[in-house]
Structures are given as C-alpha cells and as structure tokens.
Amino acid sequence: MAVLKVIEVLSNSDKSWEDATKKAVKHASKSLKNIRSVYVQDQSASVKDGEVTEFRVNVKITFEVD
C-alpha cells in the first residue's frame, strides 16, 4: 500500500500559467521524491497598464512517502 501526501505550492511566471506550473513542480522536485501528480487549484494574473505582467498558480502536488 502506498502512502501519498499532498502539499500546496504557489508559483508565478511572466510567460504563462503553464510555465508557472512547470516551475512549481521543478522547484518542488529538488526536495521531494516520487511526485505523482500536480493539480492546478487556482489561477490568477497581475495586470499593469492594461497588460498582464505575471501569471500565478496555486497547485497541489501529490507525492509518495517512503
């Protein structure tokens, strides 16, 4: 039987929500092993002078505990 744990991570990118999600997983994988999935819980963006300047995601990362 596998034991899984879920953590919540916030990430941002000046390119896209997809890039922000990839950054969250890449950064989390530096300290977590056996990442199984990522769930994008929430998306938002910062706007300045009528232009989107930053994409933000709130993700849940699921990993297996040894």
C-alpha positions in Angstrom: 0.0 0.0 0.0 1.3 3.4 -0.9 1.1 6.4 1.3 0.6 9.7 -0.6 1.0 13.3 0.7 -0.3 16.5 -0.8 1.3 19.9 -0.4 0.1 23.3 -1.7 2.6 25.4 -3.6 2.3 28.9 -5.1 4.3 29.8 -8.2 4.5 32.6 -10.7 5.8 33.3 -14.2 6.0 36.2 -16.6 5.2 33.8 -19.5 2.1 31.7 -18.8 0.2 29.6 -16.3 1.7 26.5 -17.8 5.2 27.8 -17.2 4.3 28.7 -13.6 3.0 25.2 -13.0 6.2 23.7 -14.5 8.3 25.9 -12.3 6.3 24.8 -9.2 6.9 21.1 -10.0 10.6 21.6 -10.9 11.3 23.5 -7.7 9.4 21.0 -5.5 11.2 18.1 -7.1 14.5 19.4 -5.6 13.4 18.4 -2.2 10.6 15.9 -2.9 10.9 12.4 -4.5 8.2 10.3 -6.1 6.0 13.2 -7.3 2.9 11.6 -8.8 0.7 14.5 -10.0 0.0 18.2 -9.9 -3.5 19.7 -9.7 -3.9 23.4 -10.6 -6.3 24.6 -7.9 -6.4 28.3 -8.8 -5.0 30.7 -11.4 -4.7 34.5 -11.3 -2.7 37.2 -13.0 -1.3 40.6 -12.2 -2.1 43.5 -14.6 -0.3 46.8 -15.1 -1.3 49.4 -17.6 -3.8 47.1 -19.2 -1.3 44.3 -19.8 -0.8 41.0 -18.0 2.6 41.1 -16.3 2.6 38.0 -14.2 0.7 34.6 -14.2 0.2 32.9 -10.8 -0.9 29.4 -9.9 -1.8 27.7 -6.7 -1.1 24.0 -7.2 -1.4 20.8 -5.1 1.4 18.4 -5.6 0.9 14.8 -4.7 3.9 12.6 -3.9 4.5 9.1 -2.4 6.0 9.0 1.1 8.8 6.4 1.5 
